[in-house]
Amino acid sequence: MLHGAAGRRSGAVRMLLLGALLALSGCSSLRERLPDVPSIGSLVTPYRIDIQQGNVVTREQAQALQPGMSRAQVRDILGSPLLSSVFHGDRWDYVFTFRRQGQPLQERKLTVFFKGEVMERVEADELPTEAEFVASLDTQRKFDKAPPLQATEAQLKAFDERNKASAPAPTLSAPPVISYPPLEPAR
């Protein structure tokens, strides 16, 4: 009797293994027969976080820079440079990159050149205004007009009646007297 049950179990295991092998072999041949059917990997994509690196420098900040400013004044306007090389002590590089899934890479560079401790000139890519930069970050939300909220007089009356019926009647009572223990022990 034990021999019969063990034989049936091993037969069931063999059938499961055979079914699994057939299923796996069918996966590769199915792709060859149906190339237009998307795979699970193309339907489900992992979430990728937004990656921001460097200093955001806007057009307004770049316009505030004037030749003759000190390094401290430039740092106050733009912040600390992303790159300041020991080999190029007369130059600060501000680099900004922003990578978001499904959007092109945003990349901007601004370089400030110094002569001694005084700013000489600035070279920069086309920089966005602050409003343009904020709008480029918030691409998911659409700033359409809010739909007008409208209710008929009958709907408003029904709403008021429903709320009056469900609200409990206000009761006037004295607030409870609460006694707190002293904060410090008596001396």
FIKOLZA-1660 file (N, C-alpha, C; in steps of 0.1 Angstrom, whole numbers, plus 5000, padded with zeros to 4 digits):
% residues 187
   i   px   py   pz ch aa at
   1 5008 4988 5000  A  M  N
   1 5000 5000 5000  A  M CA
   1 5009 5013 5000  A  M  C
   2 5019 5013 5008  A  L  N
   2 5029 5024 5008  A  L CA
   2 5035 5026 4994  A  L  C
   3 5038 5015 4988  A  H  N
   3 5045 5015 4975  A  H CA
   3 5036 5022 4964  A  H  C
   4 5023 5019 4965  A  G  N
   4 5013 5025 4956  A  G CA
   4 5012 5040 4957  A  G  C
   5 5011 5045 4970  A  A  N
   5 5010 5059 4973  A  A CA
   5 5023 5067 4968  A  A  C
   6 5034 5061 4971  A  A  N
   6 5047 5067 4967  A  A CA
   6 5048 5068 4952  A  A  C
   7 5044 5057 4945  A  G  N
   7 5044 5057 4931  A  G CA
   7 5035 5068 4925  A  G  C
   8 5023 5070 4931  A  R  N
   8 5014 5080 4926  A  R CA
   8 5020 5094 4928  A  R  C
   9 5027 5096 4940  A  R  N
   9 5033 5109 4943  A  R CA
   9 5044 5112 4933  A  R  C
  10 5053 5102 4930  A  S  N
  10 5064 5104 4921  A  S CA
  10 5058 5106 4907  A  S  C
  11 5047 5100 4903  A  G  N
  11 5041 5102 4890  A  G CA
  11 5036 5116 4889  A  G  C
  12 5030 5121 4900  A  A  N
  12 5024 5135 4900  A  A CA
  12 5036 5145 4899  A  A  C
  13 5047 5142 4906  A  V  N
  13 5059 5151 4905  A  V CA
  13 5064 5151 4891  A  V  C
  14 5065 5140 4885  A  R  N
  14 5070 5139 4871  A  R CA
  14 5061 5147 4862  A  R  C
  15 5048 5146 4864  A  M  N
  15 5038 5153 4855  A  M CA
  15 5040 5168 4857  A  M  C
  16 5042 5173 4869  A  L  N
  16 5044 5187 4872  A  L CA
  16 5057 5192 4865  A  L  C
  17 5067 5184 4866  A  L  N
  17 5080 5188 4860  A  L CA
  17 5079 5189 4845  A  L  C
  18 5072 5179 4839  A  L  N
  18 5069 5178 4825  A  L CA
  18 5061 5191 4820  A  L  C
  19 5051 5194 4828  A  G  N
  19 5043 5206 4825  A  G CA
  19 5051 5219 4826  A  G  C
  20 5059 5220 4836  A  A  N
  20 5068 5232 4837  A  A CA
  20 5077 5233 4826  A  A  C
  21 5083 5222 4821  A  L  N
  21 5093 5222 4810  A  L CA
  21 5086 5226 4797  A  L  C
  22 5074 5221 4795  A  L  N
  22 5066 5224 4783  A  L CA
  22 5062 5239 4784  A  L  C
  23 5059 5244 4795  A  A  N
  23 5055 5259 4796  A  A CA
  23 5067 5267 4793  A  A  C
  24 5079 5264 4799  A  L  N
  24 5091 5272 4797  A  L CA
  24 5095 5271 4782  A  L  C
  25 5094 5260 4776  A  S  N
  25 5098 5259 4762  A  S CA
  25 5088 5267 4753  A  S  C
  26 5076 5268 4757  A  G  N
  26 5066 5275 4749  A  G CA
  26 5069 5290 4750  A  G  C
  27 5075 5295 4760  A  C  N
  27 5077 5310 4761  A  C CA
  27 5086 5314 4750  A  C  C
  28 5097 5307 4747  A  S  N
  28 5106 5312 4737  A  S CA
  28 5100 5311 4723  A  S  C
  29 5093 5300 4721  A  S  N
  29 5087 5299 4707  A  S CA
  29 5075 5308 4705  A  S  C
  30 5068 5312 4716  A  L  N
  30 5057 5321 4715  A  L CA
  30 5062 5335 4710  A  L  C
  31 5073 5340 4715  A  R  N
  31 5079 5352 4710  A  R CA
  31 5082 5352 4695  A  R  C
  32 5087 5341 4690  A  E  N
  32 5090 5340 4676  A  E CA
  32 5077 5340 4668  A  E  C
  33 5067 5334 4673  A  R  N
  33 5054 5334 4665  A  R CA
  33 5046 5347 4666  A  R  C
  34 5047 5353 4677  A  L  N
  34 5039 5366 4679  A  L CA
  34 5048 5377 4683  A  L  C
  35 5056 5383 4673  A  P  N
  35 5065 5393 4677  A  P CA
  35 5059 5406 4681  A  P  C
  36 5046 5409 4677  A  D  N
  36 5039 5421 4680  A  D CA
  36 5033 5422 4694  A  D  C
  37 5033 5410 4701  A  V  N
  37 5028 5410 4715  A  V CA
  37 5038 5415 4724  A  V  C
  38 5035 5426 4732  A  P  N
  38 5046 5431 4741  A  P CA
  38 5048 5421 4753  A  P  C
  39 5060 5421 4757  A  S  N
  39 5063 5412 4769  A  S CA
  39 5060 5419 4781  A  S  C
  40 5059 5412 4792  A  I  N
  40 5056 5417 4805  A  I CA
  40 5066 5428 4809  A  I  C
  41 5079 5426 4805  A  G  N
  41 5089 5436 4808  A  G CA
  41 5087 5450 4802  A  G  C
  42 5080 5450 4790  A  S  N
  42 5078 5463 4784  A  S CA
  42 5065 5469 4789  A  S  C
  43 5056 5461 4795  A  L  N
  43 5044 5467 4801  A  L CA
  43 5046 5473 4815  A  L  C
  44 5055 5467 4822  A  V  N
  44 5057 5471 4836  A  V CA
  44 5071 5476 4837  A  V  C
  45 5073 5489 4840  A  T  N
  45 5086 5495 4841  A  T CA
  45 5088 5499 4856  A  T  C
  46 5100 5498 4860  A  P  N
  46 5103 5502 4874  A  P CA
  46 5102 5517 4876  A  P  C
  47 5099 5522 4888  A  Y  N
  47 5100 5536 4891  A  Y CA
  47 5114 5540 4892  A  Y  C
  48 5117 5551 4885  A  R  N
  48 5131 5557 4886  A  R CA
  48 5129 5571 4892  A  R  C
  49 5137 5573 4903  A  I  N
  49 5136 5586 4910  A  I CA
  49 5142 5597 4901  A  I  C
  50 5138 5609 4904  A  D  N
  50 5144 5621 4897  A  D CA
  50 5158 5623 4903  A  D  C
  51 5167 5626 4894  A  I  N
  51 5181 5629 4899  A  I CA
  51 5185 5643 4895  A  I  C
  52 5187 5651 4906  A  Q  N
  52 5191 5665 4904  A  Q CA
  52 5205 5666 4909  A  Q  C
  53 5214 5671 4901  A  Q  N
  53 5228 5673 4906  A  Q CA
  53 5232 5687 4902  A  Q  C
  54 5239 5693 4911  A  G  N
  54 5245 5706 4909  A  G CA
  54 5236 5718 4914  A  G  C
  55 5240 5730 4910  A  N  N
  55 5234 5742 4914  A  N CA
  55 5224 5746 4903  A  N  C
  56 5212 5750 4907  A  V  N
  56 5203 5756 4898  A  V CA
  56 5206 5771 4897  A  V  C
  57 5210 5775 4885  A  V  N
  57 5213 5789 4882  A  V CA
  57 5203 5794 4872  A  V  C
  58 5195 5805 4876  A  T  N
  58 5185 5810 4867  A  T CA
  58 5191 5823 4860  A  T  C
  59 5183 5827 4850  A  R  N
  59 5187 5839 4842  A  R CA
  59 5188 5851 4851  A  R  C
  60 5179 5852 4861  A  E  N
  60 5179 5864 4870  A  E CA
  60 5192 5864 4878  A  E  C
  61 5196 5853 4883  A  Q  N
  61 5209 5852 4890  A  Q CA
  61 5221 5856 4882  A  Q  C
  62 5221 5851 4869  A  A  N
  62 5232 5854 4860  A  A CA
  62 5233 5869 4857  A  A  C
  63 5221 5875 4856  A  Q  N
  63 5220 5889 4852  A  Q CA
  63 5224 5898 4864  A  Q  C
  64 5224 5892 4876  A  A  N
  64 5228 5900 4888  A  A CA
  64 5243 5901 4889  A  A  C
  65 5250 5892 4882  A  L  N
  65 5265 5892 4883  A  L CA
  65 5270 5904 4875  A  L  C
  66 5280 5911 4881  A  Q  N
  66 5286 5923 4874  A  Q CA
  66 5301 5921 4875  A  Q  C
  67 5308 5925 4864  A  P  N
  67 5323 5925 4865  A  P CA
  67 5328 5934 4877  A  P  C
  68 5338 5929 4884  A  G  N
  68 5343 5936 4895  A  G CA
  68 5338 5931 4909  A  G  C
  69 5328 5922 4909  A  M  N
  69 5323 5917 4921  A  M CA
  69 5334 5908 4927  A  M  C
  70 5334 5907 4941  A  S  N
  70 5343 5898 4948  A  S CA
  70 5338 5884 4947  A  S  C
  71 5347 5874 4951  A  R  N
  71 5343 5860 4951  A  R CA
  71 5331 5858 4961  A  R  C
  72 5332 5865 4972  A  A  N
  72 5321 5863 4982  A  A CA
  72 5308 5868 4977  A  A  C
  73 5308 5879 4969  A  Q  N
  73 5295 5884 4963  A  Q CA
  73 5290 5874 4953  A  Q  C
  74 5298 5868 4945  A  V  N
  74 5294 5858 4935  A  V CA
  74 5288 5846 4942  A  V  C
  75 5295 5842 4953  A  R  N
  75 5290 5830 4961  A  R CA
  75 5277 5833 4967  A  R  C
  76 5275 5846 4972  A  D  N
  76 5262 5849 4977  A  D CA
  76 5251 5848 4967  A  D  C
  77 5253 5851 4955  A  I  N
  77 5243 5851 4944  A  I CA
  77 5241 5837 4939  A  I  C
  78 5252 5830 4936  A  L  N
  78 5250 5817 4929  A  L CA
  78 5252 5805 4938  A  L  C
  79 5257 5807 4950  A  G  N
  79 5260 5795 4959  A  G CA
  79 5274 5790 4956  A  G  C
  80 5278 5780 4963  A  S  N
  80 5291 5774 4961  A  S CA
  80 5292 5767 4948  A  S  C
  81 5303 5769 4941  A  P  N
  81 5304 5762 4928  A  P CA
  81 5305 5747 4929  A  P  C
  82 5300 5740 4919  A  L  N
  82 5300 5726 4919  A  L CA
  82 5315 5721 4917  A  L  C
  83 5322 5728 4908  A  L  N
  83 5336 5725 4905  A  L CA
  83 5344 5737 4907  A  L  C
  84 5355 5736 4915  A  S  N
  84 5365 5746 4916  A  S CA
  84 5378 5738 4917  A  S  C
  85 5385 5739 4906  A  S  N
  85 5397 5731 4904  A  S CA
  85 5410 5738 4910  A  S  C
  86 5418 5730 4916  A  V  N
  86 5431 5735 4921  A  V CA
  86 5439 5740 4909  A  V  C
  87 5438 5734 4897  A  F  N
  87 5446 5738 4886  A  F CA
  87 5440 5750 4879  A  F  C
  88 5427 5753 4881  A  H  N
  88 5420 5765 4875  A  H CA
  88 5414 5773 4887  A  H  C
  89 5423 5779 4895  A  G  N
  89 5418 5787 4906  A  G CA
  89 5411 5799 4902  A  G  C
  90 5413 5804 4890  A  D  N
  90 5406 5816 4885  A  D CA
  90 5393 5813 4879  A  D  C
  91 5387 5802 4881  A  R  N
  91 5375 5798 4874  A  R CA
  91 5366 5790 4883  A  R  C
  92 5353 5793 4884  A  W  N
  92 5343 5785 4891  A  W CA
  92 5333 5779 4881  A  W  C
  93 5330 5766 4881  A  D  N
  93 5320 5760 4872  A  D CA
  93 5308 5756 4880  A  D  C
  94 5297 5761 4875  A  Y  N
  94 5284 5757 4880  A  Y CA
  94 5277 5748 4870  A  Y  C
  95 5275 5736 4873  A  V  N
  95 5269 5726 4864  A  V CA
  95 5256 5721 4870  A  V  C
  96 5245 5720 4862  A  F  N
  96 5233 5715 4867  A  F CA
  96 5228 5705 4858  A  F  C
  97 5224 5693 4863  A  T  N
  97 5217 5683 4855  A  T CA
  97 5205 5678 4862  A  T  C
  98 5194 5675 4855  A  F  N
  98 5182 5670 4860  A  F CA
  98 5177 5659 4851  A  F  C
  99 5176 5647 4857  A  R  N
  99 5172 5635 4849  A  R CA
  99 5159 5630 4855  A  R  C
 100 5148 5630 4846  A  R  N
 100 5135 5625 4851  A  R CA
 100 5131 5614 4840  A  R  C
 101 5125 5604 4845  A  Q  N
 101 5121 5593 4836  A  Q CA
 101 5111 5598 4826  A  Q  C
 102 5113 5595 4814  A  G  N
 102 5104 5599 4803  A  G CA
 102 5106 5613 4798  A  G  C
 103 5116 5620 4802  A  Q  N
 103 5118 5633 4798  A  Q CA
 103 5133 5635 4793  A  Q  C
 104 5136 5644 4785  A  P  N
 104 5150 5646 4781  A  P CA
 104 5158 5652 4792  A  P  C
 105 5171 5649 4792  A  L  N
 105 5180 5654 4802  A  L CA
 105 5181 5669 4802  A  L  C
 106 5180 5676 4813  A  Q  N
 106 5182 5690 4814  A  Q CA
 106 5197 5692 4819  A  Q  C
 107 5204 5699 4811  A  E  N
 107 5218 5702 4815  A  E CA
 107 5222 5716 4811  A  E  C
 108 5227 5723 4821  A  R  N
 108 5232 5737 4819  A  R CA
 108 5245 5739 4826  A  R  C
 109 5253 5748 4820  A  K  N
 109 5266 5751 4826  A  K CA
 109 5268 5766 4826  A  K  C
 110 5274 5771 4837  A  L  N
 110 5278 5785 4838  A  L CA
 110 5292 5785 4844  A  L  C
 111 5300 5793 4838  A  T  N
 111 5314 5794 4843  A  T CA
 111 5317 5809 4846  A  T  C
 112 5322 5811 4858  A  V  N
 112 5326 5824 4863  A  V CA
 112 5341 5825 4863  A  V  C
 113 5347 5835 4856  A  F  N
 113 5362 5837 4855  A  F CA
 113 5366 5849 4864  A  F  C
 114 5376 5847 4872  A  F  N
 114 5381 5857 4881  A  F CA
 114 5395 5861 4877  A  F  C
 115 5399 5873 4880  A  K  N
 115 5412 5878 4879  A  K CA
 115 5416 5882 4894  A  K  C
 116 5424 5873 4900  A  G  N
 116 5427 5875 4914  A  G CA
 116 5414 5872 4922  A  G  C
 117 5409 5882 4930  A  E  N
 117 5397 5880 4938  A  E CA
 117 5385 5887 4932  A  E  C
 118 5386 5892 4920  A  V  N
 118 5376 5900 4914  A  V CA
 118 5371 5892 4901  A  V  C
 119 5357 5892 4900  A  M  N
 119 5351 5886 4888  A  M CA
 119 5354 5894 4876  A  M  C
 120 5358 5886 4865  A  E  N
 120 5361 5893 4853  A  E CA
 120 5350 5891 4843  A  E  C
 121 5345 5879 4841  A  R  N
 121 5334 5876 4831  A  R CA
 121 5327 5863 4834  A  R  C
 122 5316 5861 4827  A  V  N
 122 5307 5849 4829  A  V CA
 122 5304 5843 4815  A  V  C
 123 5305 5830 4814  A  E  N
 123 5301 5823 4802  A  E CA
 123 5290 5813 4806  A  E  C
 124 5279 5813 4799  A  A  N
 124 5268 5804 4803  A  A CA
 124 5260 5799 4791  A  A  C
 125 5254 5788 4793  A  D  N
 125 5244 5783 4784  A  D CA
 125 5232 5791 4785  A  D  C
 126 5222 5789 4776  A  E  N
 126 5209 5796 4777  A  E CA
 126 5203 5792 4790  A  E  C
 127 5201 5801 4799  A  L  N
 127 5195 5798 4812  A  L CA
 127 5180 5801 4813  A  L  C
 128 5172 5793 4820  A  P  N
 128 5158 5796 4821  A  P CA
 128 5156 5807 4832  A  P  C
 129 5144 5813 4831  A  T  N
 129 5140 5822 4842  A  T CA
 129 5136 5813 4853  A  T  C
 130 5134 5818 4865  A  E  N
 130 5130 5810 4876  A  E CA
 130 5116 5804 4873  A  E  C
 131 5107 5812 4868  A  A  N
 131 5094 5806 4865  A  A CA
 131 5094 5795 4854  A  A  C
 132 5103 5796 4844  A  E  N
 132 5104 5786 4834  A  E CA
 132 5110 5773 4840  A  E  C
 133 5120 5775 4849  A  F  N
 133 5126 5763 4856  A  F CA
 133 5116 5756 4864  A  F  C
 134 5108 5763 4872  A  V  N
 134 5098 5757 4880  A  V CA
 134 5088 5749 4872  A  V  C
 135 5084 5756 4861  A  A  N
 135 5074 5749 4852  A  A CA
 135 5080 5737 4845  A  A  C
 136 5093 5737 4843  A  S  N
 136 5099 5725 4836  A  S CA
 136 5099 5713 4846  A  S  C
 137 5100 5716 4859  A  L  N
 137 5100 5705 4869  A  L CA
 137 5086 5699 4871  A  L  C
 138 5076 5707 4870  A  D  N
 138 5062 5702 4873  A  D CA
 138 5055 5699 4860  A  D  C
 139 5059 5689 4853  A  T  N
 139 5053 5685 4841  A  T CA
 139 5041 5676 4842  A  T  C
 140 5040 5670 4854  A  Q  N
 140 5029 5660 4856  A  Q CA
 140 5015 5668 4857  A  Q  C
 141 5016 5679 4864  A  R  N
 141 5004 5686 4867  A  R CA
 141 5000 5695 4856  A  R  C
 142 4988 5696 4852  A  K  N
 142 4984 5705 4842  A  K CA
 142 4977 5717 4849  A  K  C
 143 4981 5729 4845  A  F  N
 143 4975 5741 4852  A  F CA
 143 4963 5746 4844  A  F  C
 144 4954 5738 4842  A  D  N
 144 4942 5742 4835  A  D CA
 144 4933 5750 4845  A  D  C
 145 4923 5757 4840  A  K  N
 145 4914 5763 4849  A  K CA
 145 4906 5753 4856  A  K  C
 146 4903 5756 4868  A  A  N
 146 4895 5747 4876  A  A CA
 146 4880 5747 4871  A  A  C
 147 4874 5736 4870  A  P  N
 147 4860 5736 4865  A  P CA
 147 4851 5744 4875  A  P  C
 148 4842 5751 4869  A  P  N
 148 4833 5759 4878  A  P CA
 148 4824 5750 4887  A  P  C
 149 4823 5753 4899  A  L  N
 149 4815 5745 4908  A  L CA
 149 4801 5751 4908  A  L  C
 150 4792 5742 4904  A  Q  N
 150 4778 5747 4902  A  Q CA
 150 4769 5737 4909  A  Q  C
 151 4759 5742 4916  A  A  N
 151 4749 5734 4922  A  A CA
 151 4736 5742 4920  A  A  C
 152 4725 5735 4917  A  T  N
 152 4712 5741 4916  A  T CA
 152 4707 5744 4930  A  T  C
 153 4697 5753 4930  A  E  N
 153 4691 5757 4943  A  E CA
 153 4685 5745 4950  A  E  C
 154 4679 5735 4942  A  A  N
 154 4673 5723 4948  A  A CA
 154 4684 5714 4954  A  A  C
 155 4696 5713 4947  A  Q  N
 155 4707 5705 4953  A  Q CA
 155 4712 5711 4966  A  Q  C
 156 4713 5725 4966  A  L  N
 156 4718 5731 4978  A  L CA
 156 4708 5730 4990  A  L  C
 157 4695 5731 4987  A  K  N
 157 4685 5729 4997  A  K CA
 157 4685 5715 5002  A  K  C
 158 4686 5705 4993  A  A  N
 158 4687 5691 4998  A  A CA
 158 4699 5688 5006  A  A  C
 159 4710 5694 5003  A  F  N
 159 4722 5693 5011  A  F CA
 159 4721 5699 5025  A  F  C
 160 4715 5711 5025  A  D  N
 160 4713 5717 5039  A  D CA
 160 4703 5708 5047  A  D  C
 161 4692 5703 5041  A  E  N
 161 4683 5695 5049  A  E CA
 161 4689 5682 5054  A  E  C
 162 4697 5676 5045  A  R  N
 162 4704 5664 5049  A  R CA
 162 4714 5666 5061  A  R  C
 163 4721 5677 5060  A  N  N
 163 4731 5680 5071  A  N CA
 163 4724 5684 5084  A  N  C
 164 4713 5691 5083  A  K  N
 164 4705 5695 5095  A  K CA
 164 4699 5683 5102  A  K  C
 165 4695 5673 5094  A  A  N
 165 4688 5661 5099  A  A CA
 165 4699 5652 5106  A  A  C
 166 4711 5651 5101  A  S  N
 166 4721 5642 5106  A  S CA
 166 4729 5648 5117  A  S  C
 167 4729 5662 5119  A  A  N
 167 4737 5668 5129  A  A CA
 167 4729 5668 5142  A  A  C
 168 4736 5664 5153  A  P  N
 168 4730 5664 5166  A  P CA
 168 4727 5678 5171  A  P  C
 169 4716 5680 5178  A  A  N
 169 4713 5693 5183  A  A CA
 169 4724 5697 5193  A  A  C
 170 4728 5710 5192  A  P  N
 170 4738 5715 5201  A  P CA
 170 4733 5715 5216  A  P  C
 171 4741 5711 5225  A  T  N
 171 4737 5712 5239  A  T CA
 171 4746 5722 5246  A  T  C
 172 4740 5730 5254  A  L  N
 172 4748 5740 5262  A  L CA
 172 4750 5734 5276  A  L  C
 173 4763 5732 5279  A  S  N
 173 4766 5727 5292  A  S CA
 173 4779 5734 5296  A  S  C
 174 4782 5734 5309  A  A  N
 174 4794 5740 5314  A  A CA
 174 4806 5731 5311  A  A  C
 175 4817 5737 5308  A  P  N
 175 4829 5729 5305  A  P CA
 175 4833 5721 5317  A  P  C
 176 4838 5709 5315  A  P  N
 176 4842 5701 5327  A  P CA
 176 4854 5708 5334  A  P  C
 177 4854 5706 5347  A  V  N
 177 4864 5712 5356  A  V CA
 177 4876 5702 5356  A  V  C
 178 4887 5707 5352  A  I  N
 178 4899 5698 5351  A  I CA
 178 4909 5703 5362  A  I  C
 179 4914 5694 5370  A  S  N
 179 4923 5697 5380  A  S CA
 179 4937 5691 5376  A  S  C
 180 4947 5699 5375  A  Y  N
 180 4960 5693 5372  A  Y CA
 180 4969 5693 5385  A  Y  C
 181 4978 5683 5386  A  P  N
 181 4987 5683 5397  A  P CA
 181 4997 5694 5396  A  P  C
 182 5003 5698 5407  A  P  N
 182 5013 5709 5406  A  P CA
 182 5025 5704 5398  A  P  C
 183 5032 5714 5392  A  L  N
 183 5044 5710 5384  A  L CA
 183 5056 5707 5393  A  L  C
 184 5056 5714 5404  A  E  N
 184 5068 5712 5413  A  E CA
 184 5062 5708 5427  A  E  C
 185 5070 5700 5433  A  P  N
 185 5066 5695 5447  A  P CA
 185 5065 5707 5456  A  P  C
 186 5056 5706 5466  A  A  N
 186 5054 5717 5476  A  A CA
 186 5066 5717 5485  A  A  C
 187 5071 5728 5490  A  R  N
 187 5082 5729 5499  A  R CA
 187 5078 5733 5512  A  R  C
% end
